[in-house]
């Protein structure tokens, strides 16, 4: 994952600098963008659109981008695209947790299970726990 001296994070879970609502500093965007294929750049654009709508785990976003029912990118391009972005997965877990809680009630345990299940959102156990805790259910 590309890292930089980040100044903050935006509400949609992208780590950002003061001049960009998305990925990283302009220098890193250029250098990482130059190394991506056209398909991977398109997958990054699609990923940003999905992340502007709802929270995703890394595996969930890759699954959405590579699914025949989603965007249909090949798995390798989807993975490289997602990994080229600086996404705050903990913040994404909080977004997902809050979205679930806006629809129905969950116990702390069940929300963590939903967020971390491979059949559910696919967050790591740590990310799911963080999301549920920050959403105020634990």
C-alpha positions in Angstrom: 0.0 0.0 0.0 1.3 3.4 -0.9 2.0 5.6 2.2 2.6 9.3 2.6 2.8 12.0 5.1 -1.0 12.3 5.3 -2.7 15.3 6.9 -6.1 13.9 7.6 -8.9 11.8 6.3 -12.2 12.7 4.7 -15.6 11.5 5.5 -15.6 8.9 2.8 -12.7 7.1 4.3 -10.0 8.1 1.8 -6.9 9.3 3.4 -6.3 12.7 2.0 -4.2 15.8 2.0 -5.6 19.3 2.3 -5.8 19.7 -1.5 -7.3 16.4 -2.5 -10.5 14.7 -1.5 -9.2 11.3 -2.5 -6.1 9.3 -2.4 -2.7 10.8 -1.5 -0.4 13.7 -2.2 -0.3 14.9 -5.8 3.3 13.5 -6.1 2.2 10.0 -5.1 -0.9 10.1 -7.3 1.3 10.8 -10.3 3.8 8.2 -9.5 1.3 5.5 -8.6 -0.9 6.5 -11.5 1.9 6.2 -14.0 2.5 2.6 -13.0 -1.1 1.5 -13.4 -2.5 0.1 -16.6 -5.6 1.7 -18.2 -7.8 -1.1 -16.7 -6.4 -0.5 -13.2 -6.9 3.3 -13.5 -10.5 2.6 -14.5 -10.9 0.3 -11.5 -9.6 3.0 -9.2 -12.2 5.4 -10.6 -14.9 2.7 -10.1 -13.6 2.1 -6.5 -13.8 5.8 -5.7 -17.4 5.9 -7.0 -18.4 2.9 -4.8 -16.6 4.4 -1.7 -18.5 7.6 -2.2 -21.8 5.7 -1.8 -21.1 3.3 1.0 -18.4 1.7 3.2 -16.4 -1.2 1.9 -13.7 -3.5 3.3 -10.7 -4.2 1.2 -11.9 -7.7 0.3 -15.5 -6.4 -0.3 -14.3 -3.7 -2.6 -12.1 -6.0 -4.6 -15.0 -8.5 -4.8 -17.3 -5.8 -6.0 -14.9 -4.6 -8.7 -14.1 -8.1 -9.9 -17.5 -9.7 -9.7 -19.4 -10.4 -12.9 -22.4 -8.9 -11.0 -20.3 -5.8 -10.2 -17.8 -4.1 -12.5 -16.2 -7.2 -14.0 -12.6 -6.2 -13.8 -10.2 -9.1 -13.6 -9.2 -9.9 -10.0 -5.6 -8.9 -10.5 -6.5 -5.4 -11.8 -9.1 -4.9 -9.1 -6.6 -5.9 -6.4 -3.8 -3.7 -7.7 -6.2 -0.8 -8.1 -7.5 -1.0 -4.5 -4.0 -1.5 -3.1 -2.8 1.6 -5.0 -5.3 3.7 -3.0 -4.8 4.9 0.5 -8.0 3.9 2.1 -8.6 4.1 5.8 -10.2 0.7 6.3 -11.1 1.4 10.0 -13.1 4.5 8.8 -14.8 2.3 6.2 -15.7 -0.2 9.0 -17.3 2.7 11.0 -19.3 3.8 7.9 -20.5 0.2 7.3 -21.4 -0.2 11.0 -23.4 3.0 11.1 -25.2 2.0 7.9 -26.2 -1.3 9.4 -27.4 0.4 12.6 -29.5 2.8 10.6 -31.4 -0.1 9.2 -31.8 -2.3 12.2 -30.6 -3.0 15.7 -27.5 -5.2 16.4 -25.7 -6.4 19.4 -22.0 -5.6 19.6 -21.2 -9.3 18.9 -23.6 -9.7 15.9 -22.5 -6.4 14.3 -18.8 -7.5 14.6 -19.7 -10.9 13.1 -21.6 -9.2 10.2 -18.8 -6.8 9.5 -16.0 -9.5 9.7 -17.9 -12.4 8.0 -16.5 -13.5 4.6 -20.2 -13.8 3.6 -20.8 -10.4 4.9 -18.6 -7.3 4.6 -15.2 -9.0 4.9 -13.5 -6.6 7.3 -10.7 -8.0 9.5 -11.7 -8.8 13.1 -9.8 -5.7 14.3 -11.5 -3.4 11.7 -14.9 -4.8 12.5 -14.4 -4.4 16.3 -13.2 -0.8 15.7 -16.2 -0.1 13.5 -18.7 -1.4 15.9 -17.0 0.4 18.8 -16.8 3.7 17.1 -20.5 3.4 15.9 -21.4 3.2 19.6 -22.7 -0.3 19.9 -19.9 -1.8 21.9 
